[in-house]
Structure formats: C-alpha cells, structure tokens
C-alpha cells in the first residue's frame, strides 16, 4: 500500500525543521496518522516539504533492497509545481505504534534493544547503505535516515555513518513543529484506517435536513424503479451505457464547477452536499445509480472522469462489433432505458434516442489508439495526469449516491471512490474502501482496480511536476 501527500506553500510554518524529531513530526502530520511497518520518502527543499511517499516495509528476504528502493526513488517527482528541482530527501522507517517511554533524557539505550524495536533496527541497518547508493544513482541527496521504533528513534551519525539513538520516541510530540501543526487543527491518528474515517467527507451534512430527507427518499425510490425497469428491458449494454455516460458527463462537469468554486472561495465542504442535491434531480440520481449494475460501465465511468465524453464514446465504440451478436443471440433489446423527459431536458440531452439505429454505434476512427488510451488511463501507465476536478466530482457524486443505492450498485459506487483514491496515489485508502464493499458482487465482476492494488502499482503521473493537487 502507498500514499502520496504534500504540504502546499499556503501552509508555510513559522517553526523551522531543525532536528530529527521535527522531521518525524512533519512526516506524521503530512500522513495524518502514525504509520506502522512503513518506509517513507519525504522531499525537503527550501521551497517547502513534500511530496511524501509511504509504502509498506518490504521483507528483505522476499525482495532485494536495491530493487525495492529503485522503484521507490524513481517514483519521486523531479520538479515541483513551480518547476523547481527536487533533489533532497529524508528517509524514515517506522516500526509499531508508540509505547510509554521514560521521561528521563536518553543518552544511550537503556539496555539491549528488544522486540519490534530490535527488528526495526536490524532492517534499518540492512537498508542503510543501499539507501545511500540508490540516492546517488537517482541524483538525490539523502539528508538523513531516521528509524522510529516503539520506544526509541535513531538517525545517522554524520561522523561514523552508523545509526545512533536520538531520543525517546515520545519526545517527538514535544517538537515545536508538531505543536504548531496541532494548533492549526492538524491531527495525527493512531492508524491509517482511523485517519481515513475522520477525514472522509460526509455527503449527508446539510443545512436543510427536511429537504435532504425528501431528496434521499425520492432518489432511492427512483433508483429501485430504474434497476427493475432495466432488468425487464434487458438492453444492449454498450448502447445503454452510451446514454448513461452522457448524463454522467453532464453532472461531472456541473459538480466539477462546484468543486472549483469551493476551493476558490474557501467554502465549507459541508455545504457541497446541499449544492449537489440542488443541482441533481432525484430522478437523475436514481437513473445514474441504476447505471452501475455491471463493472464494464464502472470502468467507462472512471475513464470518463479522467478524460472527456468524446474519448469515452470512442472507447465504448470498441464494443460495436458485438452489437449484432447481442441482438441476435443473447435476447437483448434494441431499445434502451432513458431517464424522464424532465431530466433529459434539464441537462439538454433530448437528442438521445431510445432506439438503436440501423447503423448501430459509431466505430472509433482508430480502435487501437482508443483501446490503448483507455487501458493506459485506467492502469495509470500514461504520464499525462487525469482531469483532477472531474475525478473529485466523481468521488463526491458516488459518495452521495451510495446512500440511495443497494446491492451491486452500492458496491460499484464504493469501487468508483476507491479507484479515485488509487488514481491520486492513495492505495491504502483505496483498499479500505474496496474492503468495505460487498465482496460477493466484486468477486463476480472483473475489476482492474483489484489487480492494480494487488500488484502495488502506482500511476506514472504521480512523478510529474506538481504532483497531485490536495483535496480539502
């Protein structure tokens, strides 16, 4: 699992990072939690701190240190958003959660190192030389290597080049940097799962409880109705998906504008749910929930949020060759389910036809190019980043719609949010989300995201200048 984080220039601290405990304090606040069995790379330049990359600590017996570190160091962006070179990093290793430490100053370890601290110390010694050599190969200056155990933390002695104890791990909480970040409202949870739960946006926050309750009831009823109608009609999947994706596209654009407005005007995220519900009629919400009865539409939806409608319809056209097969041999209908006339009119989509024309769906101009781009975006193998505001809009919409969905649709909405997390470099949070979905639906549906998480793949665009913009 991995996480990418950074502190923006607008978050400049008055306290300076002067000691090892300040480095650790900055790291855990960037993450938002105290990592366990983790290796962290944290960029530190005069312009600020970040990005930060956290990964699970590798087993030295399962993966050579050089291979493991090469993959990590190559993931560090070489330029920030100001086009300045990033060349200096801290490397931190964390063992287990902190335990109670003595209040007396630490000059030398009090007796032999034992337990999990001994295991961490041995791993840190094992990685020490490979970290320095890997940094040199990647033209990165390793400012320090810090190992944080449950009771003691160590850093490199510049004179000897070896790891020596710095202090009790609990001393980190007395860092001026830690104190200033706490005074600004930053919290450090005891685990990544707890941190994710605390910062998760609640789409049901509202200033109008009665109106919200009515919207939820109407949208839920619409979702049930559209799922049943879709099952009865049994439409051709790519033909049906075309109409659904056109409505999704309209809403993604509208909500993306709201997200931008929220950031530019420093609006409270708690008001975004009300603004979305004002924009999205219950009928439209129910129709879009019913669109996610299969994983194919989920893949196209994520691609739509990353790109645009023209790219998505070109990729959808790759299924054009199957249309006649579906109609002739699979008992599929040549008609598709559409939302109400009022919904179509509200989003200027009256042009959508309910009946498949004799020409079928248009074939993409270059099927190889369309297919390669579709696969490249979803797997993160392209360097060009996705459309961040549209992705955030998808995450917000799916979080809201999750409250009016059930069964497979609910699982697909959760998987959509997990995919957004992964695309932003937060595979730990993506895994938590995916685990919270009903596994019987995910196991029966081919889902590329599960393979990406299982192989610890990270998107290539995370290494590009500027990295990933923060989410409020």
N, C-alpha and C positions, 0 to 999 in steps of 0.2 A: 504494500500500500504506500501511497505517496501523497504529499501535499505541497502546493506552491503558494507562498504568501509574500507580501511585501508591505513596507511602511511607505506611504506616499510623502512627497515633500511637504504637503499641508500638515503632516503630523509631526513636524520637527520638534525635538525635545530640547528643553533647556539644560537638563542634566547630560553630562558627557559620558561616553563609554570609556572608562579608564582602566577597569580591572576585569579579571575573568568573571567575577560574579555579575558585573554589568552586562557582559556578553551573554551569559546564560539568561539573565533577566530579560534582555531584549528578545532572545530566541523564544522563550516560553510565552511571552506576550504576543509575539507575532503569530505563533501557532494557536494561541488561545487555550492551550492545555499543556499539562506536564507529560511529555512523551515517554513511552516505555519501550525498551529494547529497540532503540532507534538510532540512526545516524543522520545528522543534519548538516547541510552545507548552507552557510549564511554569507552572502556577499556583503562587504562593508567597504564603502568608498566615502570620500569626503562629502559627496552629494547626498548621502543617506545610506540606510541599511536595507538590504533586500535586493533581489528576491531571495527567498529561503526555500530549500528543498528538504523534505523529510521522507525517509524511507525506512522500512523495517530493516533491522540489522541482519546481515546475511550470515549464514553459518559458514565459518572458514573452511569446514570440511566438505561443503557442498559446492562452493564457488570460489575460484581463485581470487585473491584480493585485488589483483591488477584488473581483471575483467569487471569485477563488481564496481570498482572505483572509476574505471574508464567510462562506464555507462553513466555514472552519476555526474562526473565532471564535464562530460560532453553535453549534459542537459542544461548547463548554466548559460544563460544569455550572455553574449559578449558586449552588448550595448544596452544602455538603459533608454528610457523614453526621450531623453534629451540628446541621444546619440553619443553619449559619453562611454568610454571603455570601462568595462567591469573586469578587474584583474586581481582583486584581493578577496580572500575568503577566510572565514573561520570554519573549522570542522569540529562538530560536537558529537559526542556519543553519550547516550543515556541508558541507564540500566532500568531498575524498577522504580516504583514510587518511593518518595522520601520517607524515611523513618525518623523517629525522635532522636536528635543529636545532643550531645553535651553542650552546655553554654560556655564552657571554657575555650579560649583560643586554641587553635590547632597549629602546633609547630611541627610535629611528626606524628605519623599514625600511631594511635594508642593500641599497640599490639598488632598481631598479624591481620591482614585483610581476609575476611571470611565471606562465605555465602555468595550472594549475587554480585556483591562488590568485587570479589575475587575474580569471578567470571568476566565482569566488565573490564577490569584492569588488564586481564590477560588478553582480551580481544583488542583493547586499545594498544597494547604493546605490539600485538601482531600486525595491526594496521598502520602503526606509526610511520615506518619507513616507506611502505607503499603509498601512503597519503602524500608524503613529500615528493616522491618521484613522479607520481601521477600528476600532481600540481605543476611540476616543472614541464612535463610533456605537453600540458594544456596551456602553458604560459600563464599560470595562475599562481600568485603568491599566497602561500598558506600562512596566515598571520599567527595562528595558534591552533593547537589541537587540545580540546578540553573534554575530559571524561567525567560525567556526573553520575556518581553512584547513589545508593540509598542513604548513605551516611557521610561520605567524603567526596570531594571532587578534586581532580588532578588537572595539571596543564604542563606544557613542555617547558623545561628549564632551558633558557637560551644558551647557557654555558655548557651544560652537559648533553643537551639534546634528548634527555630522557624525561619520562613523566614523573612529576613530584606532586605530593599533596599540597593543595592551596588552602583549603579550609573545610569546615563542616558544610554539608550541602544546605542545611537550613539557613546559613549565612546569606544565601542568595536573596532571601526575602528582605534583607536589610539594605539591599542595593538602592542608591538614590534613583536609578533608572526605574527599578521595579516600583518604588513608592510613587514616582511621578506618573507612571502609566496607570497605576491603580487610582490615583486622584483624578485622572481623566476618564475614569469609567471602564478601563480595560480590566478584564477578568481572566484568570488562569484556572481552568477547570482541572479536575483530577484525572480526566481521561478524555480522549478524543470524542468518545460517544456522548459524554456529558456536555462537552463544548458544542457539539453539533446540535444537541437538543435545545440548548439555551439560546443559540443564535438563529435557530430556524424561524423563518418568517411565518406568522400566523395569519392566514388569509381571512380568518373569521373575525379578526379585530375590526370593530366597526363603531362609528358614531351614531348609527341609526339601527338599533337592534331589531325593531319590529319590521322595518323594510328588508333587512338582511334575512330575517326568518322567512318572510314571504317569498323572497327571491330563491332561497335554497329549496323550499318546498316545491315551487313551480319548476325549477330546473331539474330537480331529482325526478319528478313525475314525467317531465319531457324526456329525460334520459332513458327511463324504463320503457316509455312508449316507443321511442325510436329504435331501441335494441330489439324489441319484439317485432316491429314492422320490418326491420332489416332482415331478421331471421325468416320471416314469412316470405318476403320478396325474393331473397336469395340472389342479389345482383352480382354481376360480374365484378370481381374485386378491383382490378385496376380502373375500370370505368366508374365505379362507386367512389374509389379513393380520389379520383380527379376532382369531383365536386367537393368532397370533404376538405381536401387540401386547399382548394380555392377559398373556402370560408376561413380555414385556419390562417391562411396568409393575410387575409384582411384584418383579422383580430391581432395577429402578431405585430403588424405594422402599427395598429392603434395603441396597443399596450406598450410597445417599444417607445412610442412617443411619450406615454405617461411615465415610463421609467426614466427617460431623459429629463422630463420636467421635474421629477422628484429629485434627481441629482443636481440639476442646475439651480433649483430654487430651495434646496435643502429642506424639502417637505418631509414630514414624518412618514416612514414606511407603513405605519399603521393605517394611514388614510388610503393607501393604494388599493386595498381590497374593495372599499366603497367605490372608488373611481372605476375599477374594473367592472363591478356589478352594475354600475350606471351605464357603462358602455356596452356590455354584453347582455342581450335579452335572454331570459331563461330558456326560450326555445332554442336559441343558437347554442347555449351552453350544453343543453341536453343532446343536441344533434352531434356536437363535437365529442362528447363523452362516448356516444354510441359509435363514433368512427373508429375507436380503438378496440375493436373486437378481434383484431389479429395483429401479429407482430410485424407484418410487412408494412402496414400503414404507419406503425410506430417508427420504423427505420426512415420512411419517407418524410415523416413529420420532423424528426431531428435534422434531417438533411435540409428541409425547407427552412427551419430556423437558422441554420448555419449559412445558407445561401440566399436564394430567392425563388419565386414561383416558376420562372422560365427554366432554370436549371432543374427544378424538381419535376416539372412536367416532362422534360426531356428524358430524365432518368425513368420516370414512370412509363414512358413510351417504350422502354425496353421490353415490357411485358406484352406489347402489341401483338407479337406473333402467337401468343397463347389465346387470343380472344376467340377465334373460331373454334378452337378445341373446347374451351369452356362452354360456349354456347351450344355446340353440337353434342358433346359427350358428357358434360357434367351437370346438365339440367339447370344451367344458370339463366337468369332473366336478362333480356336486353334492355330492361328499364332499371333505373337507379332511384334510390330514395333521396329526396331533397328536403331541406327544412321548409318551414312555412313561407308563404308568399311574402309575408311581412318581413321575415328575416332576410330573404333574398333581396328585397327592396332596400332594407336598411343598410345593406353592405354593397349595394349596386351590383348584384350578381344575378339579375333577372335573365341574363343571357345564357345561363346554364340550362342545357336541355335535359329533360328526364329520360329521353330515349336515345339509345345508341344509334348513330347514323350508319349508313351503309359503308362508309369509309373507315369506320372504327376510330381508334385513337391514332393521332399522327405519329409516325416513326421519327425518332430523333435524326438530325442531319448526320451525325457521326456517332453511331451506337457505341463504338469502342471508347471514344473520348468521354461520352456521357457516363458510361459504366465505370471507367477508371476514376473519374472525378467523384462520382457517388461513393465508391468504395474508399477512395483516398480521404475524403472529408470525414466519413463516419469512423474510420480507423485512425484518424489523426496523423496520416503519413504525408500530408502536404504541409508545406511551410507557411502558406498564407493562412492567417487566422480566420476564424468564423466571424459572423456578424454578432458581436457581443450583446448589443441591446436586444436583438431579436431572441437570442438564446435566453437572456434573463426574462424576457417577456414570456417565452415558452415555460420556463420554470414557474413563474408566478401563476400563469393560467392553469397549469397542471396541478399545482398545489391547491388552487381554489376548486377546480373540478373534482379533485379527489374526494371532496366532501359530499358530492352528489352522485358518486359512482359506486358500483359494487361489482364483485366477482372479477372477471377478467379485465374489464375496463379499468377498474381501480388499480389492478396490478400494472397495467400498461402505463397508466398515468404516473405511478410511482417510478417505474422504469425510465420514463422520459426525464423525470427530475434527476434520477441517478446519472443518466447519460450527460446531462448538462454539467453536473458536478465533475464527471470524468473529463469532459472537454476543457474544463477550466483547470485541470491538474489536481483535483481533489478526489483521488480514487478511494481514499479512506471513507469519506462521506458518501461516495457513490456506493460503496459496498454496504454500508449501514442501511442506506435507503433500499437497495435491492433485496437485502435480507428481510426487510420489513414487509415486503410484498408477499402475496400468497404464492408460495413456491410451486403449487400444483399447476398454476397457469403458466408460470415462467418456464417450468421444466418441459411443458408440452409445446413451447413455442421457440423456434430458433432465434436467438438473440445475440448479436455480435458483441454487445457490451459485456456479456458474461465471459467471452473468450478474451477480450481486452483486459479485463480485470484479473482473470486467472493467469495471464502471462505477464502481468505487471507492466504492460505497455503504457507509454506516456505520449501525448500528442507532440509532434515536432514543433508546432508553432509556439510552444511554451519557451523555447530557446530564442525566440525572435526578440528584437529590440522592444523595450517597454513591457514585455511580458503580458500578463493578463490584468485588465483593469479590475479594481476592487469592487465588491458588491456590498451595498450598505446593509 
